[in-house]
């Protein structure tokens, strides 16, 4: 295990470093993905076209309702990558 310099401290990779996780979870499971990502796993959040319904959970940044401004969604999905996947079509 090697460390990298971050600011004035040494940063070591998390215990899940090297693990890739595909997250297909609703609001009950997205916290688990957040924990894994925070512990170093490469978490890829898979959302349906138009985004997951949790993007509409309040509160919103600057109280402006929008799918890209949900503070709840931002909190539970930090440290993750994301893609959209349509399972109803072949292409």
Buried (B, 14 or more C-beta within 10 A) or exposed (E): EEEEEEEEEEEEEBEBEEEEBEBEBEEEEBEBBBEBBBBBBBBBBBBEEEBBEBBBBEEBEEEEEEBEBBEBBEEBBEBBEEEEEEEEEEE
